[in-house]
Amino acid sequence: MTDPFSKLRQQIDQVDTELVQLLARRKALVAEVGELKQAAGVPIYVPTREHSLIQARREEALAAGVSPELIEDLLRRMMRESYSAENEHGFQCCAPELESVVIVGGRGQMGQLFTRMFCLSGYQVASLDLDNQEQAKELLAEAGLIIISVPINQTDAVIRKQARHFNPQALLVDFTSRKSEPMATMLGIHPGPVLGLHPMFGPDVCTLAKQVMVFTPGRGEAKFEPLLQQFRLWGASLIESSPAKHDHMMAIIQALRHFTTFAYGSYLQRENIQLEDVSRFSSPIYRLELAMVGRLFAQDPQLYADIIFSSTEGKQLIRNYIEHLQEAVVLLDNNDIDGFIQQFTQTSDWFGQLKEKLLDESTALLERQSEHQ
């Protein structure tokens, strides 16, 4: 008997082949755009262009009887590929007056990432690490930009140790996830321009497009503004902050969050929970949560120790959180369902309209997560 599905499947295969060819054609066009952007000094990520493109395709999909969400997912996935591919074409140099760049800790993972990015823009980049300290005077005295990219607990000491070699006109920058202490040290020791930076991403990103960087102005805006423009050209999203506000937000976003993740993961280990069984029984949302726990324990423990233990405010927030957990346990001990619902409702009201936006975002994440199970 003739396979009733054969002809239709052949047609579907043909359409899929055409889609691949169209994607290849799109990739070639994106490559041409990348070359034009490089020549014109246009950022690889332009939010207004991306928004208008997605909105137009969503409307076309709706008119064609195709899910707008499907088309948006496809476009965003293609755009991620495009942003990564544009790195291959290099970038215009926004701050040629900086001349040479020296990254103290340049052989660390974050140092290597930014070495690559600066090289893509044509800067001369050198690394100062433990094994070439004898070159400190030579490298730092001629540098136009000095970036301190070392662990938090070493930042202050490294700045003080190397300060005697700094070119007094150089732009001094740190990448530390704390800002108050490093900024005070840099401003007190270095007479030249000073800028605090905190990349809110790990060194494993393949592009800086849409990645958040917090900057805390110190001294010499005319000198550090071209550097900020360089980050924008690479696609980064910049957020200005005071050192105090930055450190307060990091106490919440990093110290408190990482500690609670650490505590949860170590509790699973103490109870000898069989993760394979947990994974098999998990809903997509729990697998996503478990993935974030596993992600933390797959990385450098010293990094997270530095983040958590270096923040006095973070430590206090952790203590306050533990007290709150103990109060919540009282609801369990008293079987106080009404109290639980009351607290749940109050918190829901506090989230306001944001909870609907977060619900949509998490739903999209869960849909993608379920595809990998």
C-alpha positions as CSV (number, residue, x, y, z in Angstrom):
1,M,0.0,0.0,0.0
2,T,1.1,3.5,-0.7
3,D,2.3,5.4,2.4
4,P,-0.3,8.1,2.8
5,F,2.2,10.3,4.6
6,S,5.0,10.0,2.1
7,K,4.1,12.7,-0.3
8,L,3.3,15.2,2.4
9,R,6.5,14.4,4.2
10,Q,8.5,15.0,1.1
11,Q,6.8,18.4,0.7
12,I,7.6,19.2,4.3
13,D,11.2,18.2,3.8
14,Q,11.4,20.4,0.7
15,V,10.1,23.4,2.7
16,D,12.6,22.7,5.4
17,T,15.4,22.7,2.8
18,E,14.1,26.0,1.5
19,L,14.2,27.4,5.1
20,V,17.8,26.4,5.5
21,Q,18.7,28.1,2.2
22,L,16.8,31.2,3.3
23,L,18.7,31.2,6.6
24,A,22.0,31.0,4.7
25,R,20.9,33.9,2.5
26,R,19.9,35.9,5.6
27,K,23.3,35.1,7.2
28,A,25.1,36.4,4.1
29,L,23.1,39.7,4.2
30,V,23.8,40.1,7.9
31,A,27.5,39.7,7.2
32,E,27.3,42.6,4.7
33,V,25.4,44.7,7.4
34,G,28.2,43.8,9.9
35,E,30.9,45.2,7.5
36,L,28.9,48.4,7.0
37,K,28.4,48.8,10.8
38,Q,32.1,48.3,11.4
39,A,33.0,50.9,8.8
40,A,30.4,53.4,10.1
41,G,30.9,52.8,13.8
42,V,27.3,51.7,14.4
43,P,26.5,49.5,17.5
44,I,25.8,45.9,16.6
45,Y,22.7,46.1,18.8
46,V,20.1,48.8,18.0
47,P,17.0,48.3,20.3
48,T,14.6,50.3,18.1
49,R,15.6,48.4,15.0
50,E,15.2,45.1,16.7
51,H,11.8,46.0,18.2
52,S,10.4,47.4,14.9
53,L,11.6,44.3,13.0
54,I,10.0,41.9,15.4
55,Q,6.8,43.8,15.6
56,A,6.5,43.9,11.8
57,R,7.1,40.2,11.5
58,R,4.6,39.4,14.2
59,E,1.9,41.3,12.3
60,E,2.8,39.5,9.1
61,A,2.6,36.1,10.9
62,L,-0.8,36.9,12.4
63,A,-2.1,37.8,8.9
64,A,-0.7,34.6,7.5
65,G,-2.2,32.4,10.2
66,V,1.1,31.6,11.8
67,S,1.8,32.0,15.5
68,P,3.5,35.4,16.2
69,E,5.2,33.9,19.2
70,L,6.8,31.2,17.0
71,I,8.1,33.9,14.5
72,E,9.4,36.0,17.4
73,D,11.3,33.0,18.8
74,L,12.8,32.2,15.5
75,L,13.8,35.9,14.9
76,R,15.4,36.2,18.3
77,R,17.4,33.0,17.9
78,M,18.6,34.2,14.5
79,M,19.5,37.6,15.9
80,R,21.6,36.0,18.6
81,E,23.5,34.2,15.9
82,S,23.9,37.4,14.0
83,Y,25.3,39.4,16.9
84,S,27.9,36.7,17.5
85,A,28.8,36.6,13.8
86,E,29.3,40.4,13.7
87,N,32.2,40.0,16.1
88,E,34.1,38.4,13.2
89,H,34.2,41.7,11.3
90,G,35.8,43.7,14.1
91,F,34.7,47.0,15.4
92,Q,35.6,50.7,15.0
93,C,38.0,52.1,17.6
94,C,36.1,54.8,19.6
95,A,38.9,55.9,21.8
96,P,42.2,55.9,19.7
97,E,43.6,58.5,22.1
98,L,43.8,55.8,24.8
99,E,46.5,54.0,22.6
100,S,47.7,51.0,24.6
101,V,45.5,49.1,27.0
102,V,46.9,47.1,29.9
103,I,44.7,44.6,31.7
104,V,46.0,43.7,35.2
105,G,44.8,40.1,35.4
106,G,44.4,39.9,31.7
107,R,45.0,36.1,31.6
108,G,42.0,35.5,33.9
109,Q,38.7,34.6,32.1
110,M,37.2,38.1,32.2
111,G,40.5,39.6,31.2
112,Q,40.8,37.3,28.2
113,L,37.2,38.2,27.1
114,F,38.0,41.9,27.1
115,T,41.4,41.4,25.6
116,R,39.7,39.8,22.6
117,M,37.1,42.7,22.4
118,F,39.7,45.4,22.5
119,C,41.8,43.6,19.9
120,L,38.7,43.4,17.7
121,S,38.6,47.2,17.8
122,G,42.3,47.6,17.0
123,Y,43.7,48.5,20.4
124,Q,47.1,47.4,21.5
125,V,46.5,45.2,24.5
126,A,49.0,43.9,27.0
127,S,48.4,41.7,30.1
128,L,50.1,42.1,33.5
129,D,49.9,39.0,35.6
130,L,51.9,37.2,38.3
131,D,54.4,35.8,35.9
132,N,55.4,39.0,34.2
133,Q,55.6,41.5,37.2
134,E,59.0,42.6,36.1
135,Q,57.3,44.4,33.2
136,A,54.9,46.3,35.4
137,K,56.8,49.6,35.2
138,E,57.3,49.4,31.5
139,L,53.7,48.5,30.7
140,L,51.8,50.7,33.1
141,A,53.9,53.8,32.5
142,E,53.0,53.9,28.8
143,A,49.3,52.7,29.1
144,G,46.5,55.0,28.2
145,L,43.9,52.7,29.8
146,I,44.6,50.5,32.8
147,I,42.0,47.9,33.8
148,I,42.1,46.1,37.1
149,S,40.5,42.7,36.6
150,V,41.5,40.6,39.7
151,P,39.5,38.9,42.4
152,I,37.6,41.2,44.8
153,N,39.7,40.4,47.8
154,Q,42.9,41.4,45.9
155,T,41.7,44.5,44.1
156,D,42.6,47.1,46.7
157,A,46.1,45.6,47.3
158,V,46.8,45.3,43.6
159,I,45.8,49.0,43.0
160,R,48.0,50.2,45.8
161,K,50.9,47.9,44.8
162,Q,50.9,49.0,41.1
163,A,50.0,52.7,41.6
164,R,53.6,53.9,41.6
165,H,53.9,52.6,38.0
166,F,50.7,54.2,36.7
167,N,50.9,56.7,33.9
168,P,49.3,59.7,35.7
169,Q,47.3,60.6,32.6
170,A,45.9,57.1,32.1
171,L,42.3,56.2,32.5
172,L,42.1,53.8,35.5
173,V,39.2,51.3,35.5
174,D,38.3,48.4,37.7
175,F,36.0,45.5,36.9
176,T,35.2,44.5,40.5
177,S,31.7,43.6,41.6
178,R,32.1,46.0,44.6
179,K,32.5,49.6,43.9
180,S,32.7,51.8,47.0
181,E,36.1,50.6,48.2
182,P,37.8,50.3,44.8
183,M,36.5,53.7,43.7
184,A,37.7,55.4,46.9
185,T,41.1,53.8,46.5
186,M,41.5,54.7,42.9
187,L,40.4,58.3,43.4
188,G,42.7,58.7,46.4
189,I,45.8,57.2,44.7
190,H,45.5,58.1,41.0
191,P,45.5,61.7,39.9
192,G,44.1,60.9,36.4
193,P,40.7,59.9,35.2
194,V,38.9,57.1,37.0
195,L,35.9,54.9,36.1
196,G,34.3,52.0,37.9
197,L,32.9,49.2,35.8
198,H,31.0,46.0,36.6
199,P,30.2,43.6,33.7
200,M,27.0,41.9,34.8
201,F,27.8,38.7,32.9
202,G,30.3,35.9,32.9
203,P,33.3,35.4,30.6
204,D,31.5,32.7,28.7
205,V,29.4,35.1,26.6
206,C,30.0,35.0,22.9
207,T,28.9,38.6,22.3
208,L,28.4,41.7,24.4
209,A,25.1,42.5,22.6
210,K,22.4,43.2,25.2
211,Q,24.8,42.4,28.1
212,V,24.5,44.8,31.0
213,M,27.4,46.8,32.3
214,V,27.1,49.1,35.3
215,F,29.4,52.1,35.4
216,T,30.2,54.4,38.3
217,P,31.7,57.8,37.2
218,G,34.8,58.9,39.1
219,R,36.8,61.6,37.5
220,G,37.5,62.8,33.9
221,E,34.3,62.3,32.0
222,A,35.8,63.6,28.8
223,K,38.4,60.8,29.0
224,F,36.1,57.9,29.9
225,E,33.1,58.8,27.7
226,P,34.8,57.4,24.6
227,L,35.4,54.2,26.4
228,L,31.7,53.9,27.3
229,Q,30.9,54.6,23.7
230,Q,33.2,51.6,22.8
231,F,31.1,49.4,25.0
232,R,27.9,50.6,23.4
233,L,29.4,49.9,20.0
234,W,30.1,46.3,21.1
235,G,26.3,46.1,22.0
236,A,26.5,46.5,25.8
237,S,23.6,48.1,27.7
238,L,25.1,50.6,30.1
239,I,23.6,51.6,33.5
240,E,25.0,54.5,35.5
241,S,25.0,54.3,39.2
242,S,26.7,55.7,42.3
243,P,29.0,53.3,44.1
244,A,26.7,53.1,47.1
245,K,23.6,52.2,45.1
246,H,25.6,49.7,43.0
247,D,26.8,47.9,46.2
248,H,23.3,47.9,47.6
249,M,21.9,46.3,44.5
250,M,24.7,43.7,44.4
251,A,24.0,42.8,48.0
252,I,20.5,41.8,46.8
253,I,21.3,40.4,43.3
254,Q,24.5,38.7,44.1
255,A,25.3,38.1,47.8
256,L,21.8,37.2,48.9
257,R,20.9,35.2,45.8
258,H,24.1,33.3,45.6
259,F,24.1,32.4,49.3
260,T,20.5,31.0,49.1
261,T,21.5,29.0,46.0
262,F,24.6,27.7,47.8
263,A,22.5,26.8,50.9
264,Y,19.9,25.0,48.8
265,G,22.4,23.0,46.8
266,S,24.4,22.1,49.9
267,Y,21.2,20.9,51.6
268,L,20.5,18.6,48.7
269,Q,24.0,17.2,49.0
270,R,23.6,16.8,52.8
271,E,20.4,14.9,52.4
272,N,22.0,12.9,49.5
273,I,19.1,13.6,47.2
274,Q,19.4,11.5,44.0
275,L,19.5,14.2,41.4
276,E,18.9,11.8,38.5
277,D,15.5,10.9,40.1
278,V,14.8,14.5,40.9
279,S,15.5,15.4,37.3
280,R,13.2,12.7,35.9
281,F,10.3,13.7,38.1
282,S,10.8,17.4,37.6
283,S,8.5,19.9,35.8
284,P,10.2,22.3,33.4
285,I,10.2,25.1,36.1
286,Y,12.0,22.9,38.6
287,R,14.5,21.7,36.1
288,L,15.3,25.3,35.3
289,E,15.7,26.1,39.0
290,L,17.9,23.0,39.4
291,A,19.9,24.1,36.4
292,M,20.7,27.5,38.1
293,V,21.8,25.6,41.2
294,G,24.0,23.3,39.2
295,R,25.4,26.3,37.3
296,L,26.7,27.8,40.5
297,F,28.4,24.7,41.7
298,A,30.0,24.2,38.3
299,Q,32.0,27.4,38.8
300,D,34.9,28.7,40.9
301,P,34.0,28.5,44.6
302,Q,36.5,31.3,45.4
303,L,34.6,33.7,43.1
304,Y,31.3,33.2,45.0
305,A,33.1,33.3,48.4
306,D,34.5,36.7,47.4
307,I,31.2,38.0,46.3
308,I,29.3,36.8,49.4
309,F,31.9,37.5,52.1
310,S,33.1,40.8,50.8
311,S,29.7,42.5,51.3
312,T,28.9,43.6,54.8
313,E,25.4,44.7,53.7
314,G,25.0,41.3,51.9
315,K,25.8,39.4,55.1
316,Q,23.2,41.4,57.0
317,L,20.6,40.8,54.3
318,I,21.3,37.1,54.5
319,R,20.8,37.2,58.3
320,N,17.5,39.1,57.8
321,Y,16.4,36.5,55.3
322,I,17.1,33.6,57.6
323,E,15.1,35.3,60.3
324,H,12.2,35.7,57.8
325,L,12.5,32.0,56.9
326,Q,12.2,31.2,60.6
327,E,9.0,33.3,60.8
328,A,7.6,31.5,57.8
329,V,8.3,28.2,59.5
330,V,6.0,29.3,62.3
331,L,3.2,29.2,59.7
332,L,4.0,25.5,59.1
333,D,4.3,24.7,62.8
334,N,0.9,26.3,63.4
335,N,-0.7,24.9,60.3
336,D,-1.6,28.5,59.6
337,I,-3.0,28.2,56.0
338,D,-4.9,31.5,56.4
339,G,-1.7,33.3,57.4
340,F,0.2,31.8,54.5
341,I,-2.5,32.9,52.0
342,Q,-2.5,36.4,53.6
343,Q,1.3,36.8,53.3
344,F,1.1,35.4,49.7
345,T,-1.6,37.9,48.8
346,Q,0.4,40.8,50.3
347,T,3.5,39.9,48.4
348,S,1.5,39.4,45.2
349,D,0.1,42.9,45.6
350,W,3.6,44.3,46.3
351,F,4.9,42.8,43.0
352,G,2.1,44.7,41.2
353,Q,1.9,44.7,37.4
354,L,5.5,43.5,37.2
355,K,4.4,40.0,38.2
356,E,2.4,39.7,34.9
357,K,5.5,40.6,32.9
358,L,7.6,38.2,34.8
359,L,5.0,35.5,34.3
360,D,5.2,36.0,30.5
361,E,9.0,35.9,30.6
362,S,9.1,32.8,32.7
363,T,6.5,31.1,30.6
364,A,8.7,31.7,27.5
365,L,11.7,30.3,29.3
366,L,9.8,27.2,30.4
367,E,8.6,26.5,26.9
368,R,12.2,26.6,25.7
369,Q,13.3,24.5,28.7
370,S,10.7,21.8,27.9
371,E,12.1,21.4,24.4
372,H,15.4,20.2,25.8
373,Q,13.9,17.4,28.0
